[in-house]
Amino acid sequence: MFGIVRPCAHRLSEGLKAEWMAHLCGLCLALRSDHGQFARIVTNYDGLIVSVLTEAQAERTTRRRRTAGPCPLRSMRTAPVARGEGARLAAAVSLVLASAKVRDHIADRDGLLSRRPVAAAARRV
């Protein structure tokens, strides 16, 4: 996980925490379904805000959530997750943010990306 925006866990009520997790899981599942299993590593809190804001502006319907299967990050429990255009838009934002972060590290020659072969492979990814 990377990002600037973080939930304040000790101040969130249980209902808001469940909503936050529904959007987080929805983002992760949208990344998997639209871009493949490997794309899930770019899940971040900053892109998650897009999903939250999109749902807040959408019409209220009963089909905003679906039940996801067990996940190790949820202690192998099922959970209601966000679905729809908000989650898909958040997935696209997460990919763009991850791409910008990798390009920034390549330009700065930080850490592992300071080596030319690794930087060349990162550009292709």
C-alpha positions as CSV (number, residue, x, y, z in Angstrom):
1,M,0.0,0.0,0.0
2,F,1.2,3.5,-0.7
3,G,-0.5,6.8,-0.7
4,I,-0.9,10.0,1.2
5,V,-4.6,9.7,2.3
6,R,-5.0,7.2,5.2
7,P,-8.1,6.4,7.3
8,C,-7.9,7.4,11.0
9,A,-8.7,4.0,12.3
10,H,-9.2,5.0,15.9
11,R,-11.8,7.6,15.0
12,L,-13.8,5.6,12.4
13,S,-17.0,4.1,13.6
14,E,-17.6,0.4,12.8
15,G,-20.0,1.4,10.0
16,L,-17.5,3.8,8.4
17,K,-14.8,1.2,8.7
18,A,-16.9,-1.3,7.0
19,E,-17.7,1.2,4.2
20,W,-13.9,2.0,3.8
21,M,-13.1,-1.7,3.6
22,A,-15.9,-2.3,1.1
23,H,-14.3,0.3,-1.2
24,L,-10.8,-1.0,-0.6
25,C,-11.8,-4.6,-1.5
26,G,-13.8,-3.3,-4.5
27,L,-10.8,-1.5,-5.8
28,C,-8.6,-4.5,-5.4
29,L,-11.2,-6.8,-7.2
30,A,-11.7,-4.3,-10.0
31,L,-7.9,-4.2,-10.6
32,R,-7.9,-8.0,-10.8
33,S,-10.9,-8.3,-13.1
34,D,-9.9,-5.4,-15.4
35,H,-6.1,-5.7,-15.4
36,G,-5.1,-9.1,-14.1
37,Q,-3.9,-10.6,-10.8
38,F,-0.5,-8.8,-10.9
39,A,-2.2,-5.4,-11.0
40,R,-3.5,-5.8,-7.5
41,I,-0.1,-4.7,-6.1
42,V,-1.0,-1.1,-7.0
43,T,-3.9,-0.9,-4.7
44,N,-3.6,2.4,-2.8
45,Y,-5.6,4.7,-0.6
46,D,-5.3,7.7,-2.8
47,G,-7.1,6.0,-5.7
48,L,-9.7,4.7,-3.2
49,I,-11.0,8.3,-2.6
50,V,-12.2,8.3,-6.2
51,S,-14.4,5.3,-5.5
52,V,-15.8,6.8,-2.3
53,L,-16.6,10.2,-4.0
54,T,-18.1,8.5,-7.1
55,E,-20.5,6.4,-5.0
56,A,-21.4,9.5,-2.9
57,Q,-22.6,11.3,-6.0
58,A,-24.3,8.4,-7.6
59,E,-28.0,7.6,-7.3
60,R,-28.9,5.3,-4.4
61,T,-29.5,1.7,-5.6
62,T,-29.5,-1.6,-3.9
63,R,-26.9,-3.0,-6.2
64,R,-23.9,-1.0,-4.9
65,R,-22.4,-3.9,-3.1
66,R,-21.7,-7.5,-3.8
67,T,-20.4,-10.3,-1.6
68,A,-16.8,-11.2,-2.3
69,G,-15.2,-14.6,-1.5
70,P,-12.7,-15.2,1.3
71,C,-9.5,-13.2,1.2
72,P,-6.3,-13.6,3.3
73,L,-6.3,-9.9,4.0
74,R,-9.8,-10.2,5.6
75,S,-8.8,-13.2,7.7
76,M,-10.4,-15.5,5.0
77,R,-13.8,-14.0,5.5
78,T,-16.3,-13.0,2.9
79,A,-17.4,-9.3,2.8
80,P,-19.6,-6.9,1.0
81,V,-17.5,-4.9,-1.5
82,A,-18.1,-1.9,-3.7
83,R,-18.9,-2.5,-7.3
84,G,-19.5,-0.5,-10.4
85,E,-17.9,2.4,-12.2
86,G,-16.5,4.0,-9.0
87,A,-14.4,1.0,-8.3
88,R,-13.3,0.7,-11.9
89,L,-12.4,4.4,-12.1
90,A,-10.4,4.0,-8.8
91,A,-8.5,1.1,-10.4
92,A,-7.5,3.2,-13.3
93,V,-6.4,6.0,-11.0
94,S,-4.3,3.5,-9.0
95,L,-2.6,2.3,-12.1
96,V,-1.8,5.9,-13.2
97,L,-0.4,6.7,-9.7
98,A,1.8,3.6,-9.6
99,S,3.1,4.4,-13.1
100,A,4.0,7.9,-12.1
101,K,5.7,6.6,-8.9
102,V,7.8,4.2,-10.9
103,R,8.8,6.8,-13.5
104,D,9.7,9.2,-10.6
105,H,12.0,6.6,-9.1
106,I,13.6,5.8,-12.5
107,A,14.2,9.5,-13.0
108,D,15.7,10.0,-9.5
109,R,17.7,6.7,-9.8
110,D,16.4,5.6,-6.4
111,G,17.3,2.2,-4.9
112,L,17.0,-0.8,-7.1
113,L,15.9,1.3,-10.0
114,S,19.3,3.0,-10.1
115,R,20.6,0.0,-12.2
116,R,20.1,0.4,-15.9
117,P,18.7,-3.1,-16.6
118,V,16.2,-2.9,-13.8
119,A,15.2,0.6,-14.9
120,A,14.7,-0.5,-18.5
121,A,12.5,-3.4,-17.3
122,A,10.5,-1.1,-15.1
123,R,9.8,1.3,-18.0
124,R,8.4,-1.6,-20.0
125,V,6.1,-2.7,-17.2
